[in-house]
């Protein structure tokens, strides 16, 4: 996702279907306490700057 892929594209690359990937991504957002992809990317970049 950090490379700009959509969730559908990411799911395809991982060999899973979108309905499987979507709840996993929601769990990632919840665990990292973010609400949007932009927040996720900003937090990741801040950690690895």
MMTF fields as JSON, N, C-alpha, C and O atoms, coordinates in Angstrom:
{
  "mmtfVersion": "1.0.0",
  "mmtfProducer": "UNKNOWN",
  "numBonds": 195,
  "numAtoms": 196,
  "numGroups": 49,
  "numChains": 1,
  "numModels": 1,
  "chainsPerModel": [1],
  "groupsPerChain": [49],
  "chainIdList": ["A"],
  "bondAtomList": [4, 2, 8, 6, 12, 10, 16, 14, 20, 18, 24, 22, 28, 26, 32, 30, 36, 34, 40, 38, 44, 42, 48, 46, 52, 50, 56, 54, 60, 58, 64, 62, 68, 66, 72, 70, 76, 74, 80, 78, 84, 82, 88, 86, 92, 90, 96, 94, 100, 98, 104, 102, 108, 106, 112, 110, 116, 114, 120, 118, 124, 122, 128, 126, 132, 130, 136, 134, 140, 138, 144, 142, 148, 146, 152, 150, 156, 154, 160, 158, 164, 162, 168, 166, 172, 170, 176, 174, 180, 178, 184, 182, 188, 186, 192, 190],
  "bondOrderList": [1, 1, 1, 1, 1, 1, 1, 1, 1, 1, 1, 1, 1, 1, 1, 1, 1, 1, 1, 1, 1, 1, 1, 1, 1, 1, 1, 1, 1, 1, 1, 1, 1, 1, 1, 1, 1, 1, 1, 1, 1, 1, 1, 1, 1, 1, 1, 1],
  "groupList": [{"groupName": "UNK", "atomNameList": ["N", "CA", "C", "O"], "elementList": ["N", "C", "C", "O"], "formalChargeList": [0, 0, 0, 0], "bondAtomList": [1, 0, 2, 1, 3, 2], "bondOrderList": [1, 1, 2], "singleLetterCode": "X", "chemCompType": "L-PEPTIDE LINKING"}],
  "groupTypeList": [0, 0, 0, 0, 0, 0, 0, 0, 0, 0, 0, 0, 0, 0, 0, 0, 0, 0, 0, 0, 0, 0, 0, 0, 0, 0, 0, 0, 0, 0, 0, 0, 0, 0, 0, 0, 0, 0, 0, 0, 0, 0, 0, 0, 0, 0, 0, 0, 0],
  "groupIdList": [1, 2, 3, 4, 5, 6, 7, 8, 9, 10, 11, 12, 13, 14, 15, 16, 17, 18, 19, 20, 21, 22, 23, 24, 25, 26, 27, 28, 29, 30, 31, 32, 33, 34, 35, 36, 37, 38, 39, 40, 41, 42, 43, 44, 45, 46, 47, 48, 49],
  "secStructList": [7, 6, 6, 1, 7, 7, 2, 2, 2, 2, 2, 2, 2, 2, 6, 7, 7, 2, 2, 2, 2, 2, 2, 2, 2, 2, 2, 2, 2, 2, 2, 6, 6, 7, 1, 1, 2, 2, 2, 2, 2, 2, 2, 2, 2, 2, 2, 6, 7],
  "xCoordList": [0.812, 0.0, 0.859, 0.47, 2.023, 2.91, 3.408, 3.852, 3.332, 3.783, 2.667, 2.867, 1.489, 0.386, -0.585, -1.48, -0.435, -1.362, -2.689, -2.733, -3.764, -5.066, -5.13, -4.28, -6.135, -6.302, -6.584, -6.124, -7.335, -7.606, -6.309, -6.1, -5.446, -4.165, -3.273, -2.607, -3.261, -2.466, -2.96, -2.162, -4.276, -4.858, -4.451, -4.084, -4.516, -4.145, -2.682, -2.358, -1.798, -0.377, -0.134, 0.779, -0.952, -0.801, -1.512, -1.374, -2.27, -2.961, -4.219, -4.627, -4.84, -6.105, -7.142, -6.8, -8.381, -9.453, -9.705, -9.401, -10.263, -10.543, -11.374, -11.054, -12.445, -13.227, -12.421, -12.797, -11.334, -10.456, -9.505, -9.256, -8.979, -7.995, -8.61, -7.962, -9.845, -10.466, -10.543, -10.148, -11.032, -11.051, -9.654, -9.461, -8.685, -7.312, -6.78, -6.115, -7.078, -6.614, -7.312, -6.697, -8.58, -9.3, -8.659, -8.554, -8.234, -7.57, -6.239, -5.881, -5.513, -4.239, -4.494, -3.798, -5.489, -5.829, -6.152, -5.667, -6.976, -7.396, -6.196, -6.06, -5.33, -4.173, -3.184, -2.528, -3.079, -2.148, -2.812, -2.181, -4.102, -4.857, -4.865, -4.617, -5.153, -5.302, -6.662, -7.266, -7.136, -8.442, -8.362, -9.313, -7.239, -7.118, -5.772, -4.838, -5.706, -4.451, -3.385, -2.213, -3.795, -2.84, -2.212, -1.001, -3.028, -2.494, -1.517, -0.466, -1.867, -1.008, 0.355, 1.392, 0.347, 1.588, 2.417, 3.631, 1.765, 2.488, 3.137, 4.303, 2.386, 2.939, 4.102, 5.102, 3.99, 5.069, 6.315, 7.42, 6.128, 7.278, 7.927, 9.15, 7.118, 7.672, 8.521, 9.554, 8.088, 8.835, 10.143, 11.11, 10.165, 11.326, 12.075, 12.753, 11.956, 12.637, 14.061, 14.792],
  "yCoordList": [-1.186, 0.0, 1.254, 2.295, 1.135, 2.299, 2.648, 3.77, 1.684, 1.93, 2.451, 2.646, 2.676, 3.246, 2.241, 2.614, 0.977, -0.034, 0.078, 0.436, -0.228, -0.29, -1.572, -2.451, -1.669, -2.884, -4.074, -5.183, -3.853, -4.944, -5.424, -6.628, -4.503, -4.872, -5.596, -6.571, -5.12, -5.756, -7.167, -8.096, -7.33, -8.658, -9.607, -10.754, -9.133, -9.968, -10.391, -11.551, -9.465, -9.788, -10.807, -11.628, -10.754, -11.687, -13.011, -13.954, -13.075, -14.315, -14.558, -15.703, -13.472, -13.594, -12.714, -11.822, -12.97, -12.18, -10.935, -10.903, -9.915, -8.651, -8.832, -8.23, -9.655, -9.824, -10.415, -10.247, -11.095, -11.619, -10.53, -10.407, -9.747, -8.719, -7.548, -6.96, -7.211, -6.031, -6.095, -5.129, -7.189, -7.218, -7.214, -6.686, -7.797, -7.784, -6.351, -5.943, -5.596, -4.21, -3.381, -2.502, -3.65, -2.953, -3.236, -2.344, -4.468, -4.839, -4.107, -3.675, -3.968, -3.237, -1.781, -1.232, -1.158, 0.231, 0.356, 1.266, -0.565, -0.518, -0.681, 0.062, -1.644, -1.9, -0.741, -0.472, -0.062, 1.062, 2.399, 3.455, 2.326, 3.511, 4.588, 5.761, 4.176, 5.112, 4.885, 3.824, 5.893, 5.801, 5.825, 5.433, 6.281, 6.401, 5.862, 5.693, 5.603, 5.154, 6.237, 5.935, 7.49, 8.596, 8.606, 8.784, 8.416, 8.355, 7.195, 7.334, 6.063, 4.885, 5.18, 4.864, 5.779, 6.085, 7.114, 6.96, 8.154, 9.187, 8.586, 8.857, 7.772, 7.15, 6.233, 6.218, 5.472, 4.573, 5.382, 5.059, 6.421, 7.238, 7.935, 8.07, 8.378, 9.014, 8.03, 8.404, 6.777, 5.76, 5.384, 5.003, 5.495, 5.04, 6.184, 5.98, 7.375, 8.543, 8.633, 9.547],
  "zCoordList": [0.0, 0.0, 0.0, -0.53, 0.6, 0.621, -0.772, -1.017, -1.685, -3.049, -3.942, -5.141, -3.359, -4.116, -4.683, -5.442, -4.339, -4.831, -4.1, -2.923, -4.802, -4.147, -3.329, -3.467, -2.486, -1.695, -2.606, -2.335, -3.686, -4.636, -5.282, -5.428, -5.667, -6.275, -5.272, -5.618, -4.04, -2.992, -2.732, -2.6, -2.657, -2.44, -3.562, -3.31, -4.78, -5.927, -5.834, -6.09, -5.472, -5.343, -4.239, -4.335, -3.188, -2.07, -2.319, -1.54, -3.405, -3.741, -2.93, -2.735, -2.452, -1.725, -2.415, -3.192, -2.127, -2.714, -1.867, -0.675, -2.506, -1.825, -0.561, 0.464, -0.599, 0.637, 1.796, 2.956, 1.5, 2.546, 3.029, 4.228, 2.109, 2.45, 3.212, 4.078, 2.895, 3.493, 5.02, 5.673, 5.625, 7.096, 7.714, 8.809, 7.018, 7.525, 7.547, 8.499, 6.492, 6.446, 7.514, 8.117, 7.749, 8.823, 10.174, 11.016, 10.378, 11.634, 11.776, 12.872, 10.681, 10.706, 11.093, 11.947, 10.466, 10.794, 12.277, 12.948, 12.79, 14.193, 15.122, 16.094, 14.83, 15.693, 15.687, 16.693, 14.557, 14.452, 14.788, 14.736, 15.136, 15.538, 14.452, 14.728, 13.219, 12.108, 11.464, 11.617, 10.744, 10.093, 8.58, 7.903, 8.038, 6.588, 6.121, 6.904, 4.84, 4.241, 4.39, 4.618, 4.262, 4.402, 5.792, 5.925, 6.828, 8.193, 8.338, 8.963, 7.765, 7.828, 7.204, 7.787, 6.03, 5.317, 6.087, 6.222, 6.588, 7.346, 8.585, 8.872, 9.319, 10.523, 10.185, 10.902, 9.112, 8.707, 8.352, 8.788, 7.568, 7.152, 8.341, 8.392, 9.295, 10.5, 11.299, 11.856, 11.355, 12.099, 11.416, 12.075, 10.088, 9.325, 8.656, 7.649, 9.205, 8.62, 9.122, 8.744]
}
